[in-house]
Amino acid sequence: MKMVIGVVDDESGSDAMALGAALVKTLPDSHPVLVSVHTTEYGYISRDHVDFEWEVYLAEQAEKTVAAGVKEMTAKYGITDCESDIHAHRSSGHGLAEYAHSHECGAIVIGSAPGGSVGRFQIGSTSNQLLHGAGVPVVLAPVGYRRRGVERIGRVVAAFAEGREGRVALGRGVELARECGVPLTIMTMLIRHRMYGAHLGAEAEQDALEGSLKSLRRDQESALKEIDTDGVQIEHEVTVGDNVNMAMNRMEWHADDLLVVPSSRTILRRVFLGDMAYKMVRSATVATMVLPRHTD
């Protein structure tokens, strides 16, 4: 599988390469392609018009960026079979998605937008375009990922919720765990809505919570019965919080985790980041893969 690694001449590009290198070392038969997208001329006059000479200059800079990236992948991560390419497009996110589609690549790896907190992923224009339209999984490297020293992916965490997309994400999580030779944790979040002012006592509220937890665990077990899990070590986790960020923070995360998140419902086979997935991406402190919507 070819894996596009979006490179830019800053720390975000280095984070993407660090994550891409870990994925390549973990996933058999994966092959990295460093891609830099540069702005192309529009072909018509506008305030954002880019003329031919300027486009040539931008292409030359993009060539330098990917060449430096290849050297970094070899010197720092020991990956010697890394390809590189440049692609012209009006926007970087759509350009990466277009490149991945035309070259039959299986995933796109990118770093955070500027301004994000260390350990978190900041959504910017490039990632926003990919997270609302890419036809392949998008893998996000949080700020500072290059400093974690992750050699290989150590665990896959599949975010599961009852429903079609949740089951697809669980199935992909099992596949990834088997391919990587690592354990899988099935994570389901229970967002607690406290009944402030209600006449129910704390004991009744706790009973309702326990009932919900048992139901979610049954959903996990039911979904697993439809999937071939042979050879995969599986753990179950239901994390509870008053909101997504609190529930995510109550998970015990490891630096080498890969979180797999399903897309929200849409009519297209594209990545679509709905409200819940968006909150999970913003709260995650580990590398995160967002899957496209599944279609038959």
SERO-4910 file (N, C-alpha, C, O; in steps of 0.05 Angstrom, whole numbers):
BEGIN
 pado doro    nc1    nc2    nc3   cac1   cac2   cac3    cc1    cc2    cc3    oc1    oc2    oc3
  Met    A     17    -24      0      0      0      0     17     25      0     35     28     17
  Lys    A     12     43    -19     25     68    -19     12     87      2    -12     88      4
  Met    A     29    101     17     20    119     37     30    147     32     54    152     33
  Val    A     12    166     27     20    194     22     27    207     49     11    206     67
  Ile    A     50    219     50     58    235     73     60    264     64     78    271     49
  Gly    A     42    281     73     42    309     65     64    324     80     64    325    104
  Val    A     83    335     65    106    348     77    105    378     71     99    387     49
  Val    A    112    393     91    115    422     89    141    429    103    151    413    119
  Asp    A    152    452     97    178    460    108    175    472    136    182    495    140
  Asp    A    165    456    155    163    466    182    160    441    201    163    418    192
  Glu    A    156    446    226    155    424    246    131    405    241    133    382    248
  Ser    A    110    416    230     87    399    224     94    377    204     85    355    207
  Gly    A    111    384    184    120    365    165    137    343    178    135    320    171
  Ser    A    154    351    197    170    332    211    153    313    228    159    290    231
  Asp    A    132    324    240    114    307    256    100    286    238     98    263    245
  Ala    A     92    295    214     79    277    195     98    255    186     90    232    184
  Met    A    124    262    181    143    242    173    149    223    196    153    199    191
  Ala    A    150    232    220    155    214    243    133    194    246    138    170    250
  Leu    A    108    203    243     85    184    244     85    166    220     81    142    222
  Gly    A     90    177    196     91    160    172    112    139    174    108    116    166
  Ala    A    136    145    185    157    126    189    148    103    208    154     80    202
  Ala    A    135    110    230    125     90    249    105     72    235    106     47    240
  Leu    A     87     83    219     67     67    205     80     48    185     73     24    183
  Val    A    100     58    170    113     42    150    128     19    163    128     -3    152
  Lys    A    141     24    185    156      3    199    138    -18    211    146    -41    216
  Thr    A    113    -10    217     94    -29    230     77    -44    210     72    -68    214
  Leu    A     68    -30    189     50    -43    170     65    -57    148     80    -43    133
  Pro    A     62    -83    145     76    -97    123     67    -86     96     43    -79     92
  Asp    A     85    -86     76     78    -79     49     69    -50     45     56    -43     26
  Ser    A     75    -33     65     68     -4     62     92     10     50    115      3     56
  His    A     87     31     35    108     45     21    103     75     22     82     84     14
  Pro    A    122     91     33    117    120     37    123    136     11    142    130     -3
  Val    A    106    155      7    110    174    -15    107    203     -4     86    211      4
  Leu    A    129    217     -2    129    244      8    118    263    -14    129    263    -36
  Val    A     97    278     -8     85    295    -28     83    324    -17     73    328      5
  Ser    A     91    343    -33     88    371    -27     70    383    -48     75    381    -72
  Val    A     49    397    -39     30    409    -57     37    439    -59     39    453    -39
  His    A     40    448    -84     45    477    -88     22    489   -104      8    476   -119
  Thr    A     18    515   -100     -3    529   -114      1    530   -144     23    534   -153
  Thr    A    -21    527   -158    -20    528   -187    -33    553   -197    -49    565   -183
  Glu    A    -27    561   -222    -40    584   -234    -69    578   -239    -76    555   -247
  Tyr    A    -86    597   -235   -115    593   -237   -125    591   -266   -145    578   -271
  Gly    A   -111    604   -284   -120    604   -312   -139    627   -318   -148    630   -341
  Tyr    A   -145    643   -298   -161    667   -302   -153    688   -281   -141    681   -261
  Ile    A   -160    712   -287   -152    734   -270   -169    735   -245   -194    734   -246
  Ser    A   -156    736   -222   -170    739   -197   -151    752   -177   -128    755   -183
  Arg    A   -161    759   -154   -144    770   -133   -123    750   -124   -102    758   -114
  Asp    A   -129    724   -127   -111    704   -118    -95    692   -142    -84    670   -140
  His    A    -94    707   -164    -81    696   -188    -52    690   -183    -37    706   -172
  Val    A    -43    667   -193    -15    659   -191     -5    656   -220    -15    639   -235
  Asp    A     15    672   -228     24    671   -256     44    648   -259     53    635   -240
  Phe    A     51    642   -284     67    619   -291     95    620   -278    104    600   -267
  Glu    A    108    643   -278    135    645   -267    135    640   -237    152    626   -227
  Trp    A    115    650   -223    113    645   -194    107    616   -189    117    605   -169
  Glu    A     91    603   -206     85    575   -202    110    558   -205    114    539   -191
  Val    A    127    565   -225    152    551   -229    170    553   -204    182    534   -195
  Tyr    A    170    577   -192    186    581   -168    175    564   -145    190    551   -130
  Leu    A    148    563   -142    136    547   -121    141    518   -125    146    503   -106
  Ala    A    141    509   -150    147    481   -156    176    474   -148    181    453   -137
  Glu    A    194    493   -153    222    488   -146    225    486   -115    241    470   -105
  Gln    A    211    503   -101    212    502    -72    200    476    -61    210    464    -42
  Ala    A    179    467    -74    166    441    -66    186    418    -71    187    400    -55
  Glu    A    201    419    -93    221    399    -98    242    398    -76    250    377    -67
  Lys    A    250    422    -67    270    423    -46    259    412    -20    273    398     -5
  Thr    A    233    417    -15    221    408     10    220    377     10    227    365     31
  Val    A    211    365    -11    209    335    -11    237    323    -12    241    301      0
  Ala    A    256    336    -25    284    325    -25    295    325      4    308    306     12
  Ala    A    290    347     18    299    348     46    285    327     63    296    316     81
  Gly    A    259    323     57    244    302     71    255    274     67    256    259     86
  Val    A    263    268     43    274    242     37    300    238     53    304    216     64
  Lys    A    316    258     54    341    256     70    335    252     99    348    236    112
  Glu    A    315    266    110    307    263    138    297    235    143    303    223    164
  Met    A    280    224    125    269    197    129    292    176    130    290    157    144
  Thr    A    313    181    113    335    162    113    353    165    137    360    145    150
  Ala    A    361    189    143    380    194    164    368    189    192    381    178    209
  Lys    A    343    198    196    331    197    223    316    171    228    316    161    250
  Tyr    A    303    160    207    286    137    211    295    112    197    283     90    199
  Gly    A    316    114    181    327     90    168    311     80    145    314     56    137
  Ile    A    293     96    134    276     88    111    290     96     85    292    120     80
  Thr    A    299     77     70    315     83     46    299     81     20    309     88     -1
  Asp    A    275     70     21    259     66     -4    236     86     -6    215     80    -17
  Cys    A    240    110      4    220    130      5    218    145    -22    238    155    -32
  Glu    A    195    146    -34    190    161    -59    183    190    -52    177    196    -29
  Ser    A    185    207    -72    177    235    -68    164    246    -93    170    236   -115
  Asp    A    147    265    -90    133    277   -113    122    304   -105    120    310    -81
  Ile    A    116    320   -125    102    345   -120     76    346   -136     73    331   -155
  His    A     58    362   -127     32    363   -140     21    392   -140     23    405   -119
  Ala    A     11    401   -162      1    428   -164    -30    428   -160    -44    413   -173
  His    A    -38    446   -142    -67    449   -137    -72    475   -124    -54    487   -112
  Arg    A    -96    485   -126   -103    511   -114   -102    510    -83    -97    530    -70
  Ser    A   -108    486    -72   -109    483    -43    -94    457    -36    -97    437    -50
  Ser    A    -80    458    -14    -63    435     -6    -79    411      1    -72    388     -6
  Gly    A   -101    414     16   -117    391     24   -129    376      1   -127    352     -1
  His    A   -142    391    -17   -154    379    -41   -132    367    -58   -136    347    -71
  Gly    A   -109    380    -59    -87    370    -75    -77    343    -65    -72    325    -81
  Leu    A    -74    340    -39    -66    314    -28    -86    292    -33    -79    270    -40
  Ala    A   -112    299    -30   -133    280    -35   -133    272    -65   -137    249    -72
  Glu    A   -130    291    -82   -129    286   -111   -105    268   -118   -108    249   -134
  Tyr    A    -82    274   -106    -58    257   -111    -62    229   -102    -56    210   -116
  Ala    A    -73    226    -78    -78    199    -67    -96    183    -84    -92    159    -88
  His    A   -117    196    -95   -136    182   -112   -124    174   -139   -127    151   -147
  Ser    A   -110    193   -151    -98    187   -178    -76    167   -177    -70    154   -197
  His    A    -62    165   -155    -40    146   -152    -47    121   -136    -29    106   -128
  Glu    A    -72    118   -130    -83     94   -116    -68     89    -90    -59     67    -84
  Cys    A    -66    110    -74    -54    109    -47    -75    101    -27    -98    108    -29
  Gly    A    -66     88     -6    -85     78     14    -90     95     38   -109     90     53
  Ala    A    -74    116     42    -77    133     66    -62    159     61    -44    160     44
  Ile    A    -69    179     76    -56    205     76    -48    212    104    -65    212    122
  Val    A    -23    219    109    -13    226    135     -5    255    135      9    265    117
  Ile    A    -15    270    155     -9    299    156     -3    307    185    -10    293    204
  Gly    A     10    330    187     15    342    214     -6    363    220    -24    369    204
  Ser    A     -3    374    244    -23    394    254    -19    421    241      3    427    231
  Ala    A    -40    436    241    -38    464    233    -23    480    254    -22    471    277
  Pro    A    -11    503    247      3    519    267    -15    528    289    -39    531    286
  Gly    A     -3    532    313    -18    543    335    -30    523    354    -43    530    374
  Gly    A    -26    497    348    -37    477    366    -21    472    391      3    478    391
  Ser    A    -34    462    412    -20    456    436     -3    430    433    -11    413    417
  Val    A     19    428    446     36    404    444     19    380    453      6    380    474
  Gly    A     20    359    437      5    335    443    -23    334    432    -37    314    434
  Arg    A    -32    356    420    -59    357    408    -57    363    378    -36    371    368
  Phe    A    -80    359    365    -80    365    336    -98    389    331   -121    390    340
  Gln    A    -87    408    317   -101    433    310   -111    431    282    -95    427    263
  Ile    A   -137    433    278   -149    431    251   -146    458    237   -154    479    247
  Gly    A   -133    457    213   -130    481    197   -143    477    170   -159    458    166
  Ser    A   -136    493    150   -149    492    124   -143    465    110   -161    453     98
  Thr    A   -118    457    111   -111    432     97   -125    408    109   -138    392     95
  Ser    A   -123    405    136   -136    382    149   -166    384    147   -180    363    145
  Asn    A   -178    408    147   -207    411    145   -217    400    118   -237    387    116
  Gln    A   -201    407     97   -209    397     70   -207    367     69   -225    354     58
  Leu    A   -186    355     81   -184    326     80   -204    312     98   -214    291     91
  Leu    A   -210    325    121   -229    312    139   -258    317    131   -276    308    145
  His    A   -262    329    108   -289    332     97   -289    326     68   -302    340     52
  Gly    A   -274    306     60   -275    300     31   -255    280     21   -257    271     -2
  Ala    A   -235    271     37   -216    252     27   -229    224     23   -247    217     38
  Gly    A   -220    210      2   -232    184     -4   -216    161      9   -224    138      5
  Val    A   -195    167     24   -179    147     38   -176    156     67   -180    179     73
  Pro    A   -168    138     84   -163    146    112   -143    168    115   -123    169    100
  Val    A   -148    186    134   -130    209    139   -119    204    167   -134    201    186
  Val    A    -92    204    169    -78    198    194    -66    224    204    -50    237    189
  Leu    A    -72    232    229    -64    258    240    -42    255    261    -45    239    280
  Ala    A    -21    270    257      1    270    276     -2    294    295     -2    317    285
  Pro    A     -5    290    321     -8    313    339     18    329    340     40    320    332
  Val    A     16    354    350     39    371    353     61    358    370     55    349    392
  Gly    A     85    358    360    107    347    376    111    317    373    126    306    388
  Tyr    A     97    304    355     98    275    352    127    266    347    135    245    356
  Arg    A    142    282    332    170    275    326    187    272    350    207    258    349
  Arg    A    180    284    373    196    283    397    189    259    414    203    254    434
  Arg    A    169    244    408    161    221    424    179    197    421    179    179    438
  Gly    A    193    196    400    211    173    395    197    148    389    206    126    397
  Val    A    173    149    376    158    125    370    170    112    346    171    123    324
  Glu    A    180     87    350    191     72    328    170     57    312    171     56    287
  Arg    A    151     46    326    130     30    314    103     35    329    104     43    352
  Ile    A     81     29    316     55     30    329     54      7    349     60    -15    342
  Gly    A     46     13    374     45     -7    395     18    -18    402     15    -39    414
  Arg    A     -3     -2    395    -31    -11    401    -50      4    383    -46     27    377
  Val    A    -71    -10    375    -93      3    360   -116      6    379   -124    -13    393
  Val    A   -128     30    379   -152     35    395   -175     42    375   -173     62    362
  Ala    A   -195     25    374   -218     30    356   -241     43    371   -251     32    390
  Ala    A   -248     67    362   -271     81    374   -297     68    364   -302     69    340
  Phe    A   -312     56    381   -336     41    373   -361     53    385   -363     59    409
  Ala    A   -381     56    368   -408     62    376   -427     45    359   -422     41    336
  Glu    A   -449     36    371   -467     19    356   -477     33    331   -485     56    332
  Gly    A   -477     19    309   -484     31    283   -466     21    261   -445      9    267
  Arg    A   -473     27    237   -458     17    214   -429     27    214   -410     10    212
  Glu    A   -425     52    217   -398     63    215   -381     54    239   -357     49    236
  Gly    A   -393     51    262   -378     42    285   -368     13    281   -346      6    289
  Arg    A   -385     -4    269   -377    -31    264   -355    -33    242   -337    -50    244
  Val    A   -357    -15    223   -336    -14    202   -309     -6    215   -288    -17    209
  Ala    A   -310     14    233   -286     23    246   -274      1    263   -250     -3    265
  Leu    A   -292    -15    277   -282    -37    293   -269    -58    275   -248    -69    282
  Gly    A   -281    -64    253   -270    -83    234   -243    -75    224   -224    -91    222
  Arg    A   -240    -49    217   -215    -39    207   -194    -39    230   -171    -44    225
  Gly    A   -203    -33    254   -185    -34    277   -173    -62    281   -150    -65    286
  Val    A   -191    -82    278   -181   -110    281   -161   -117    259   -141   -129    264
  Glu    A   -167   -108    234   -149   -113    212   -122   -100    217   -101   -113    213
  Leu    A   -122    -75    226    -97    -61    231    -81    -74    253    -57    -78    251
  Ala    A    -95    -82    274    -81    -95    297    -68   -121    288    -45   -127    296
  Arg    A    -82   -136    271    -71   -161    261    -47   -156    243    -27   -169    245
  Glu    A    -50   -137    225    -28   -130    206     -3   -120    221     19   -126    213
  Cys    A     -8   -104    241     14    -92    257     25   -112    277     47   -107    288
  Gly    A     10   -133    284     19   -151    305     18   -138    332     36   -143    349
  Val    A     -3   -122    337     -5   -108    363    -33   -113    375    -51   -122    360
  Pro    A    -37   -108    401    -63   -112    413    -83    -90    404    -76    -69    395
  Leu    A   -109    -97    407   -130    -78    401   -146    -72    426   -153    -90    441
  Thr    A   -152    -47    430   -171    -38    451   -196    -27    438   -194     -8    422
  Ile    A   -219    -37    445   -244    -26    436   -254     -5    455   -259    -12    478
  Met    A   -255     19    447   -263     41    464   -291     52    457   -296     59    434
  Thr    A   -308     52    477   -335     64    474   -338     85    495   -331     81    518
  Met    A   -348    108    487   -351    130    505   -380    132    514   -399    130    498
  Leu    A   -384    136    540   -410    141    551   -410    170    562   -397    176    582
  Ile    A   -425    187    548   -427    215    557   -450    217    577   -473    214    570
  Arg    A   -443    223    602   -462    223    624   -476    250    625   -463    271    624
  His    A   -502    249    626   -518    273    629   -529    274    658   -548    260    664
  Arg    A   -516    289    674   -524    290    702   -552    302    705   -559    321    692
  Met    A   -567    290    723   -595    299    727   -598    319    749   -610    314    770
  Tyr    A   -585    342    745   -586    363    765   -615    372    770   -630    377    751
  Gly    A   -622    374    795   -649    383    801   -671    362    800   -694    367    806
  Ala    A   -663    338    791   -682    316    790   -689    305    817   -673    309    836
  His    A   -711    292    819   -719    280    845   -706    253    850   -708    242    871
  Leu    A   -692    243    829   -678    218    832   -654    221    850   -640    242    848
  Gly    A   -648    203    866   -625    204    884   -600    195    870   -601    185    847
  Ala    A   -577    197    883   -552    189    872   -551    159    866   -539    150    846
  Glu    A   -565    144    882   -565    115    878   -580    107    853   -571     90    838
  Ala    A   -602    121    848   -617    115    823   -601    123    798   -602    110    778
  Glu    A   -587    146    801   -571    155    778   -548    135    773   -542    130    749
  Gln    A   -537    124    794   -515    105    790   -526     79    778   -512     67    762
  Asp    A   -550     71    785   -562     47    773   -566     51    743   -562     33    727
  Ala    A   -575     75    736   -579     81    707   -553     80    692   -551     70    670
  Leu    A   -532     90    705   -505     90    693   -495     62    689   -485     55    667
  Glu    A   -499     45    709   -490     17    707   -505      2    685   -494    -14    671
  Gly    A   -531      8    683   -546     -4    661   -536      4    634   -535    -13    616
  Ser    A   -529     29    631   -518     38    605   -492     25    599   -486     17    576
  Leu    A   -474     22    619   -448     10    615   -451    -19    606   -437    -28    588
  Lys    A   -470    -34    619   -474    -62    611   -484    -64    583   -477    -82    568
  Ser    A   -502    -45    575   -513    -45    548   -491    -40    527   -490    -53    506
  Leu    A   -473    -21    533   -451    -15    515   -431    -38    512   -421    -44    490
  Arg    A   -426    -52    534   -408    -75    533   -421    -98    516   -408   -112    501
  Arg    A   -448   -101    518   -461   -121    502   -459   -113    472   -456   -131    455
  Asp    A   -462    -87    466   -459    -78    439   -431    -85    428   -429    -94    405
  Gln    A   -410    -82    444   -383    -89    435   -381   -118    429   -371   -126    408
  Glu    A   -392   -135    447   -390   -164    443   -406   -173    419   -397   -190    404
  Ser    A   -429   -161    415   -446   -168    392   -431   -161    365   -432   -176    347
  Ala    A   -419   -137    364   -405   -129    340   -381   -148    334   -375   -154    311
  Leu    A   -367   -157    355   -344   -174    352   -351   -201    340   -335   -213    327
  Lys    A   -376   -210    345   -384   -236    335   -385   -237    305   -384   -258    292
  Glu    A   -387   -213    292   -389   -212    263   -362   -208    250   -360   -206    225
  Ile    A   -340   -208    266   -314   -202    256   -295   -225    262   -296   -237    283
  Asp    A   -277   -231    243   -256   -251    248   -234   -238    265   -219   -221    256
  Thr    A   -233   -247    290   -213   -235    309   -191   -254    316   -175   -250    335
  Asp    A   -188   -276    300   -167   -295    306   -139   -282    306   -133   -267    288
  Gly    A   -124   -288    326    -96   -278    328    -94   -250    338    -72   -239    339
  Val    A   -116   -238    347   -115   -210    356   -122   -209    386   -143   -219    394
  Gln    A   -104   -198    402   -109   -194    431   -127   -170    434   -121   -148    425
  Ile    A   -150   -174    447   -171   -153    449   -177   -146    478   -181   -164    494
  Glu    A   -178   -121    483   -187   -111    509   -211    -92    505   -214    -81    483
  His    A   -228    -90    525   -252    -74    523   -250    -50    543   -240    -53    565
  Glu    A   -259    -27    534   -258     -4    551   -283     13    546   -289     21    523
  Val    A   -298     19    567   -320     39    565   -312     62    583   -310     59    608
  Thr    A   -307     85    571   -298    108    587   -321    128    590   -335    134    571
  Val    A   -324    138    614   -347    155    621   -338    183    627   -317    188    639
  Gly    A   -353    203    618   -347    231    624   -371    248    619   -390    240    605
  Asp    A   -370    272    630   -392    291    625   -391    303    597   -411    315    588
  Asn    A   -368    300    584   -366    309    556   -344    292    543   -331    275    556
  Val    A   -340    296    517   -321    279    502   -293    283    512   -278    263    516
  Asn    A   -285    307    517   -258    312    527   -252    298    553   -231    287    557
  Met    A   -271    299    572   -268    286    597   -266    256    594   -250    243    607
  Ala    A   -284    245    577   -283    216    573   -257    207    560   -246    186    567
  Met    A   -247    222    541   -222    216    528   -199    217    548   -181    200    547
  Asn    A   -199    237    565   -177    240    584   -177    218    605   -156    214    618
  Arg    A   -199    204    609   -199    182    628   -189    156    617   -186    136    631
  Met    A   -183    156    591   -170    133    579   -140    134    586   -128    155    588
  Glu    A   -127    111    589    -99    110    593    -85    107    565    -85     86    553
  Trp    A    -75    129    555    -63    130    529    -33    125    530    -20    131    550
  His    A    -22    113    508      6    108    505     16    124    481      2    129    462
  Ala    A     41    132    482     53    148    461     52    135    434     50    149    414
  Asp    A     52    108    433     53     94    408     26     84    400     24     66    383
  Asp    A      4     94    411    -23     86    404    -31     97    376    -21    118    368
  Leu    A    -49     83    363    -62     93    339    -92     91    343   -103     69    345
  Leu    A   -106    114    346   -135    115    349   -149    114    322   -141    130    304
  Val    A   -168     97    319   -183     95    294   -212    105    299   -226     95    317
  Val    A   -219    126    284   -245    140    288   -261    137    262   -251    142    240
  Pro    A   -287    130    264   -304    128    240   -314    156    232   -315    175    248
  Ser    A   -321    158    207   -334    182    197   -363    183    206   -374    163    214
  Ser    A   -374    207    205   -403    210    210   -418    202    185   -407    199    163
  Arg    A   -444    201    188   -461    192    165   -462    213    143   -464    237    149
  Thr    A   -460    204    119   -462    221     95   -468    203     72   -465    178     73
  Ile    A   -477    214     50   -485    198     26   -461    190      9   -463    174     -8
  Leu    A   -438    203     14   -414    198     -2   -394    181     12   -393    180     37
  Arg    A   -378    166     -3   -357    150      8   -332    168     11   -313    166     -4
  Arg    A   -334    185     31   -313    205     37   -310    207     67   -328    200     82
  Val    A   -287    217     75   -284    225    103   -303    248    109   -304    267     94
  Phe    A   -318    246    131   -336    268    139   -335    270    169   -344    253    183
  Leu    A   -324    292    178   -319    295    207   -344    309    219   -347    333    218
  Gly    A   -361    293    231   -385    304    245   -378    314    273   -354    315    280
  Asp    A   -398    321    288   -393    334    314   -378    316    333   -359    325    345
  Met    A   -386    291    336   -373    273    355   -344    267    346   -325    268    362
  Ala    A   -340    261    320   -313    255    311   -295    279    313   -272    277    320
  Tyr    A   -307    303    308   -291    327    311   -281    331    339   -258    338    344
  Lys    A   -299    326    359   -291    329    387   -270    309    395   -252    315    410
  Met    A   -272    285    383   -252    264    390   -225    272    379   -205    269    392
  Val    A   -224    282    354   -199    290    342   -186    312    358   -162    312    363
  Arg    A   -202    332    366   -192    354    382   -182    346    409   -164    358    421
  Ser    A   -194    324    420   -187    316    447   -164    295    448   -151    291    468
  Ala    A   -160    282    425   -140    260    424   -112    270    429   -105    292    420
  Thr    A    -96    254    443    -68    261    448    -50    241    434    -25    240    439
  Val    A    -61    224    416    -45    204    402    -51    207    372    -69    221    364
  Ala    A    -35    193    356    -39    192    327    -68    181    322    -76    162    335
  Thr    A    -82    194    304   -110    187    299   -115    183    269   -108    199    253
  Met    A   -128    160    263   -136    154    236   -166    158    233   -182    146    248
  Val    A   -175    175    215   -204    180    210   -211    165    184   -199    171    163
  Leu    A   -230    147    185   -237    131    162   -258    144    145   -274    160    154
  Pro    A   -258    138    119   -280    148    102   -305    132    109   -304    111    121
  Arg    A   -328    143    101   -353    129    105   -353    103     88   -343    103     65
  His    A   -364     82     99   -365     57     85   -390     56     67   -411     65     74
  Thr    A   -386     44     43   -409     38     26   -405     10     14   -383      1     12
  Asp    A   -427     -3      8   -425    -30     -4   -417    -28    -33   -414    -48    -47
***
